[in-house]
Amino acid sequence: HPDWTDSAVRQIADKRIVMGMSEAQVQAAWGPPKTVNADPSGRKLCYGFRCKRWVSTIGGAVVEMKE
């Protein structure tokens, strides 16, 4: 992904998520989500048992997370 910044690529390689990342970058770091919950305000990508780790996005960008 030539359009991703060097910083984003390093974060992905370290499997770290930061605010502002795209959903594609989250999936590159953590893999596909177990479930995705969507509503008019955004999306929540759930990872692990009972959504132990999650990422909330608005407009495709991370706005909140729990690692």
GIVENQUI-V432243 format. One line per field, one symbol per residue. ss: DSSP state (~ for helix, > for strand, _ for the rest). phi: phi as a letter, one per 20 degrees, with the letter a starting at -180 (. if undefined). burial: 1 if it has 16 or more other C-alpha atoms within 10 Angstrom, else 0. A space follows every 50 residues. Layout:
ss->???
phi->???
burial->???
//
This chain:
ss->_____~~~~~~~~________>~~~~~~~~____>>>>>__>>>>>>_~~ ~_>>>>>>__>>>>>>_
phi->.feefgfffffffelddcgnfeffffffednfffbcdcbgeqccedcmfl lgdbcdccmndfcbbce
burial->00000001101100001100111011001100100000000011111000 10011111001110100
//
